[in-house]
């Protein structure tokens, strides 16, 4: 099974490997990690078999004797770049020491830092962006004046939320502008 993670604040997610039947001996489970997220770029796995700071080529986790489960944490790499959600899929490999029960895999989602579905309304003062926010969270706004611009430009301000909705008015009043909102804390 899996619990999700968030790139904001580096909140880790967890894969839980569970066994049924006798638990008198330790059981080592071999698995693979796939998905749209990349190890070392989007996340760092913890637990399982390691060699120094590197995860070995064939990751595994050991359920100790007397226990029925063990976990592997997936810690997202914190970033101030604009990133969307990505997935990590753990798939249990077949082994002669255990049988894999369907589905044999679990998917963990690493939530990105973009704010989904902000609203944009026109006002005499300029376009107003509003988005669902978390009290105490911090947000940054990036913009492009043309979608062909190679990079997003961040406003110099950080917006600290004091409620369930945060708003900002763009007083530039340009003929077109594209926005992206990210949560940084």
N, C-alpha and C positions, 0 to 999 in steps of 0.2 A: 504494500500500500504506500501512498505518498501523501505528504502534506506540502502545500505550495510555499514558495519563497518570494521575496521582494528585493529588487535591486536598491530600493530606497532604504537606506540605513543598513544594508547588507543583512536583512532578515533571512536566516537560513531555512531551507526546507529539509524534509527528512524522508528517506525511504525506509520502511520497516519490513524486514524479512521475517516471516513467521513459519514455524513448523508445527506439525501435528504429530501425534504418536509419542513414542518414548523419548524422554529428554535426559536420559542418564549419561549420555556421552555428548561431548561438544560436536557440533556439525558445522563444517565449512561450506558455504554456498558461493559458487562462482557466478558472476553476472557481468553484463556489459552495460555501458552507458552510451546512448545515442540521443537523437533528437535534434532540434534546431539550435540549441545552445551549444557552445564549444567550450570544452574543458580548458582552463587556463586563460580563456578570454572572457567568457560570460560567467563562469563559476569555478569554484575549487571544491572538489570532493574531500570529505574528511572521513576517517574511519576506514575500514577495510584493510587490505594488505598494502603496506607502503615500503618503499626503499628510500631512506633519507626523506627528502621533501617531495619525491615523485611517486605517483600512483603507479604500481607495477602494471605491466602490459595486460595481465589478466586479473582484474580486480576481484576480490573475494571479501566476504564478511563471515565471522565465526559466531555462531550462537553458542554461548557457553553451556557446559553441562548443567542441567537443572533449570535452564531457561527455555522459553518457547519463542523468543524473538531477539533480534539485534537490529541496530539502526545504522544508517550511513547518512551523514549530514551533507547537504549541498549548499555551499555558501556563495551567493551571487557576488560578483565583483562590482563594487560600488563605482559608479561613474557619474560624471556631470554631462556626458554626451547624451543626445536624444536616443533612447533605445525603447523598442517595443517589447512585448512579452515574447518569451522563448520557452521551449520545453526541453526537459531532460527525461529520457525514457530508460528505466532500468529493466533489463531482461535477464531472467534467471537462465543460466546455461544448464543443459542436461548433464547429469553426472551419475555414476554408478552408486553413489552413496545416498541418493535421494531421488524422489519422483517430483516432477514439476506439475503443479496443479494449474489448470487453465484460469486466467489467461496467461500467467507466467511473466507478466510485465506490469509496470505501473508508470504513470506519467506524472511528473511534477512540473508545474508551470512557474517560471520565474517572471513575476510581474515586472514590466518595464517601468520607466519613470514618466511616461507620457500620460496626460490627462485625457480620458476618453470623452468624446462628444461635448466639448465646450460649446456654448451658444454664442452667437455673434449677432448683435442687433445694432441698427443705425440710430444715432441720436444727433441732435444739433452740435454737441460737443465733439463728436467723432464716433467711430465704431467702438462698441462696448463688448468686451469679452467677459463672459461669466462661466464659472465652472463649479461643479460639486467639489467641495474641499473638506479637509479634515482639520478641526480646530487645533491650532498649534503647529500645523505643517507649514513648510516653506516651499514656494514655487518660483520658477523662472519662466519668462516668456521669451521665445525666440521668434524671429520673423524673417521673411524674404519678401522683397518687392517684386520678384519675378520667380516663377517656379524653376526657371533654368539657372538661377543663381546656384553656384556650387556649394555654398555653405549657408547655414542659418546664422543670423546675427542675434546675439542675446542682448536684451535690454540691460542696462547697468543695475537696475533695482532687483531686489528679492522681495517677493510678496509673501508676508506672513499672514496666515489665515486666522481669523478670530471667530469663525462660525462655519456653517454648513455650505455657504456659497461665498466665493470670492469673485470680485469684478475689477476690471481695469478698463479705462477709456484711452484709446489711442488718439491723441490730439494732433497727430501729424496730418491727417485728412488727405492721404495720398489716393490716387485713382484706384490703386489695387495694392493689397498687401496680404500675405499669407502668414498664419500664426501657428505656433506649436507651444504648448504649455507642458512643462515637466515639473515633477515633484522632486525636490532635492533633499528634503528632510521631513 
